[in-house]
Amino acid sequence: MENMGKKKPRPRRSFTPEFKAEIVELCRCGDRSVGQVAKDFDLTETAVRDWIRQSEVDAGERDGLTGDECEELARLRRENRRLREDVEVLKRATAFFAKETR
């Protein structure tokens, strides 16, 4: 009785770029609304709208980062974080060896 009215969170799913493109195309052809396409394929309307928005960015129809640019940005951020961690380790090692040689 405690969980009445609360939806159980959906497990996170991933979809191929091809599947997303097909869903976007279905929405663009105009036979069904975005909401109806989402319902027909058991997707969230928010996810479908995000896919449409991203396809417009990728096609140059809307401002924003393309999918490739987003991937590159994420990769560069990971690399930057790793390099910062490496620098911190080297600083500590340098300080340690500086004490040892005195």
HULINLIN-V764832 format. One record per pair of residues at least 6 apart in sequence whose ideal C-beta (glycine too) atoms are under 7 Angstrom apart, sorted by sequence separation. I is the first residue (numbers start at 1). J is the second residue. D is the distance in whole Angstrom. If there is no record, write none. Layout:
I_J_D + I_J_D
//
This chain:
26_32_7 + 38_44_6 + 56_62_4 + 27_34_5 + 38_45_4 + 57_64_4 + 57_65_7 + 58_66_5 + 65_73_7 + 53_62_7 + 57_66_6 + 58_67_6 + 27_37_5 + 35_45_5 + 38_48_5 + 26_37_5 + 34_45_6 + 37_48_6 + 54_67_6 + 23_37_6 + 34_48_5 + 34_49_6 + 23_41_7 + 27_48_7 + 23_48_6 + 27_52_6 + 24_51_5 + 23_51_6 + 24_52_5 + 20_51_5 + 24_55_5
//
